[in-house]
Amino acid sequence: MNEWPPQNASETQQENAPEKFPSQEEIKSELERFCSGRAHKELRVESDEKGVLLYEIETTDERGDKVEYIFQRAKSDYQNKAALATMQFSGSIHSTLYSGDMPCGGECVANYLDGVWYPT
């Protein structure tokens, strides 16, 4: 299992290296892993010339309550070596938990950097 933040995160990134973002297929695979085999529905996918900006899916937890998983590409300069290590990732997945129709919690569940997913 990969640990977040990676040790020497800024050293793993090459100076002026091209940005590396996960493909839509990589994101879908990681989102489906969080569904643990439960049925899910794709809610929204937004892309630009660099790739996927946002990818949202909806599923249910063991009790039948709704859970959303949302991938979002980093908006900050994740290659900035002066940034905190926890900000040096090119994308992340967050969960939003619901009780009925009301959001009641959530958390960051994974970060992506240089081709590797890091569970949080």
Contacts in CASP RR format, 6 or more apart in sequence:
PFRMAT RR
TARGET T0000
AUTHOR 0000-0000-0000
METHOD contacts of the structure
MODEL  1
MNEWPPQNASETQQENAPEKFPSQEEIKSELERFCSGRAHKELRVESDEK
GVLLYEIETTDERGDKVEYIFQRAKSDYQNKAALATMQFSGSIHSTLYSG
DMPCGGECVANYLDGVWYPT
1 119 0 8 1.000
2 116 0 8 1.000
2 117 0 8 1.000
2 118 0 8 1.000
2 119 0 8 1.000
3 118 0 8 1.000
4 86 0 8 1.000
4 89 0 8 1.000
4 111 0 8 1.000
4 118 0 8 1.000
4 119 0 8 1.000
4 120 0 8 1.000
5 85 0 8 1.000
5 86 0 8 1.000
5 88 0 8 1.000
5 89 0 8 1.000
5 111 0 8 1.000
5 118 0 8 1.000
6 12 0 8 1.000
6 85 0 8 1.000
6 113 0 8 1.000
6 116 0 8 1.000
6 118 0 8 1.000
9 85 0 8 1.000
9 88 0 8 1.000
9 113 0 8 1.000
10 81 0 8 1.000
10 85 0 8 1.000
10 88 0 8 1.000
12 113 0 8 1.000
12 114 0 8 1.000
13 79 0 8 1.000
13 81 0 8 1.000
13 88 0 8 1.000
13 113 0 8 1.000
13 114 0 8 1.000
17 79 0 8 1.000
19 50 0 8 1.000
19 79 0 8 1.000
19 90 0 8 1.000
20 90 0 8 1.000
20 114 0 8 1.000
20 115 0 8 1.000
21 50 0 8 1.000
21 51 0 8 1.000
21 52 0 8 1.000
21 73 0 8 1.000
21 90 0 8 1.000
21 91 0 8 1.000
21 112 0 8 1.000
22 30 0 8 1.000
22 52 0 8 1.000
22 71 0 8 1.000
22 90 0 8 1.000
22 91 0 8 1.000
22 112 0 8 1.000
22 115 0 8 1.000
22 117 0 8 1.000
23 51 0 8 1.000
23 52 0 8 1.000
24 45 0 8 1.000
24 47 0 8 1.000
24 51 0 8 1.000
24 52 0 8 1.000
24 55 0 8 1.000
26 115 0 8 1.000
27 52 0 8 1.000
27 55 0 8 1.000
27 71 0 8 1.000
27 93 0 8 1.000
28 55 0 8 1.000
30 71 0 8 1.000
30 93 0 8 1.000
30 110 0 8 1.000
30 117 0 8 1.000
31 40 0 8 1.000
31 55 0 8 1.000
31 57 0 8 1.000
31 69 0 8 1.000
31 71 0 8 1.000
31 93 0 8 1.000
32 40 0 8 1.000
32 57 0 8 1.000
34 59 0 8 1.000
34 69 0 8 1.000
34 93 0 8 1.000
34 95 0 8 1.000
34 109 0 8 1.000
34 110 0 8 1.000
35 57 0 8 1.000
35 59 0 8 1.000
35 69 0 8 1.000
38 59 0 8 1.000
38 60 0 8 1.000
39 59 0 8 1.000
39 60 0 8 1.000
40 57 0 8 1.000
40 58 0 8 1.000
40 59 0 8 1.000
41 57 0 8 1.000
41 58 0 8 1.000
41 59 0 8 1.000
42 55 0 8 1.000
42 56 0 8 1.000
42 57 0 8 1.000
43 56 0 8 1.000
43 57 0 8 1.000
43 58 0 8 1.000
43 68 0 8 1.000
44 54 0 8 1.000
44 55 0 8 1.000
44 56 0 8 1.000
45 52 0 8 1.000
45 54 0 8 1.000
45 55 0 8 1.000
45 56 0 8 1.000
46 52 0 8 1.000
46 53 0 8 1.000
46 54 0 8 1.000
46 55 0 8 1.000
47 53 0 8 1.000
50 73 0 8 1.000
51 73 0 8 1.000
52 71 0 8 1.000
52 73 0 8 1.000
53 72 0 8 1.000
53 73 0 8 1.000
54 70 0 8 1.000
54 71 0 8 1.000
54 72 0 8 1.000
54 73 0 8 1.000
55 70 0 8 1.000
55 71 0 8 1.000
56 68 0 8 1.000
56 69 0 8 1.000
56 70 0 8 1.000
56 71 0 8 1.000
57 68 0 8 1.000
57 69 0 8 1.000
58 66 0 8 1.000
58 67 0 8 1.000
58 68 0 8 1.000
59 66 0 8 1.000
59 67 0 8 1.000
59 69 0 8 1.000
60 66 0 8 1.000
60 67 0 8 1.000
61 67 0 8 1.000
61 97 0 8 1.000
65 97 0 8 1.000
65 98 0 8 1.000
65 99 0 8 1.000
65 100 0 8 1.000
66 98 0 8 1.000
66 100 0 8 1.000
66 101 0 8 1.000
67 95 0 8 1.000
67 96 0 8 1.000
67 97 0 8 1.000
67 98 0 8 1.000
68 95 0 8 1.000
68 96 0 8 1.000
68 98 0 8 1.000
69 93 0 8 1.000
69 94 0 8 1.000
69 95 0 8 1.000
69 109 0 8 1.000
70 93 0 8 1.000
70 94 0 8 1.000
70 95 0 8 1.000
70 96 0 8 1.000
71 91 0 8 1.000
71 92 0 8 1.000
71 93 0 8 1.000
72 91 0 8 1.000
72 92 0 8 1.000
72 94 0 8 1.000
73 90 0 8 1.000
73 91 0 8 1.000
74 87 0 8 1.000
74 89 0 8 1.000
74 90 0 8 1.000
74 91 0 8 1.000
74 92 0 8 1.000
76 83 0 8 1.000
76 87 0 8 1.000
77 83 0 8 1.000
78 87 0 8 1.000
78 88 0 8 1.000
78 89 0 8 1.000
78 90 0 8 1.000
78 91 0 8 1.000
78 113 0 8 1.000
79 88 0 8 1.000
80 87 0 8 1.000
80 88 0 8 1.000
88 113 0 8 1.000
89 111 0 8 1.000
89 112 0 8 1.000
89 113 0 8 1.000
89 118 0 8 1.000
90 112 0 8 1.000
90 113 0 8 1.000
90 114 0 8 1.000
91 111 0 8 1.000
91 112 0 8 1.000
91 113 0 8 1.000
92 108 0 8 1.000
92 110 0 8 1.000
92 111 0 8 1.000
92 112 0 8 1.000
93 108 0 8 1.000
93 109 0 8 1.000
93 110 0 8 1.000
93 111 0 8 1.000
94 106 0 8 1.000
94 107 0 8 1.000
94 108 0 8 1.000
94 109 0 8 1.000
95 106 0 8 1.000
95 107 0 8 1.000
95 109 0 8 1.000
96 103 0 8 1.000
96 105 0 8 1.000
96 106 0 8 1.000
97 103 0 8 1.000
97 104 0 8 1.000
97 105 0 8 1.000
97 106 0 8 1.000
98 104 0 8 1.000
107 120 0 8 1.000
108 120 0 8 1.000
109 119 0 8 1.000
109 120 0 8 1.000
110 117 0 8 1.000
110 118 0 8 1.000
110 119 0 8 1.000
110 120 0 8 1.000
111 117 0 8 1.000
111 118 0 8 1.000
111 120 0 8 1.000
112 118 0 8 1.000
END
